[in-house]
Amino acid sequence: MKTSVVLLGASGSIGSQTLDVLRQYRDRFELAAFSVGRRTEIIDSVIAEFHPGFLTVKEEKDAEFFRRKYPEIRVYSGDEGLLELISQSGADMVINALTGYIGLRPTVCALECGKMLALANKESLVMGGKIVTDLAKKKGILIRPIDSEHSAIFQALQGNKKEQVEKLIITASGGSFRNRTRKELENVTVSEALAHPNWSMGKKITIDSATMMNKGFEVIEAHWLFDMDYDRIETVLHPESIVHSLVEYKDGAMIAELGTADMRVPIQYALLYPERMPNTTKKLHLPDIGSLTFREMSFERYPLLKLAYDAGRQGGNLGAALNGANEAAVKLFLEEKISFLDIERYVEETLEVFRKNGMYRKDADLENILESDHWAYRYVKEKVKCLCRH
Ligand code: MG
């Protein structure tokens, strides 16, 4: 029997690589449903190739167009449409490759519906880690991580006891500005920031890699995914991005996962878990690599990483505020309205004001978490708009 899947965010970087994986294992998977944001131009080819029965697009006017074009397909629109795909398509597995807060509700919905869940959407855990993991536990569902670092840890944990783990070590390439000092970051441009040395990814996550916010988010994700104290999660700079992360055990043994920078490997592992199947990925030839280097991570150089640890430790709705502020700041940087270092300044300030206003809630529900994200997003946008006017 084939596993039928819902793919959320099919046109993004992870989404299109997931389609590659589905293409490679046609005998194992069928695409029951998929969603696309604004890049509707990929829809025709996905339908022609995979024959799904359900589709969600962002805009209702696009939905009307595709309903007329494909009367045999159920077409939904908007955020609600993402939930419809999960509850109506009857699929076995949800692959959440959405970016942003928009991914949180579908994750909750997938778990509530008792689906298998392969998760690439970081915000689900950064914002809603407690709600999501409590629900997964209650439903007895194992969340299969897609992010390369968490996949590496997930793989390195196989066959071992969690109680015997000493710590998790998450590697960081350092992003596009890893060889620059903070002083040299004052006037960097958007195109410089977008030139990631190792991975080809979406714009938002490439900027998040340069500020190390992405690593901060990954620390929070690891805390929830692997139920590990923040004191036992470390980050280390590893410019080659060959070691995707490690687990250190009590006896001093470290188990790592190594590979090329190809996201199809972790995607495949999440989908086929616990099986491993041959693929066409370029294999790692160690003599070509020669040597691997590691450097101490610095909170002074990357203050957003420190901020993420702090927000993660306090928990509640702070992850959501952190995410909303960062999302707005990165957007404004990409629009060239603020500088690279302003991203940090605005995110830090927003969290400060959030706390000062008494908005922090330890036991935040889903609504409050989404509100906190939106509040922080608006706060940064408004603040910059005011400054631009003066
Ligand atoms: Mg990652």
Residues whose N, C-alpha, C, O or C-beta is under 5 A from the ligand:
A	BS01	MG	D147 S148 E149
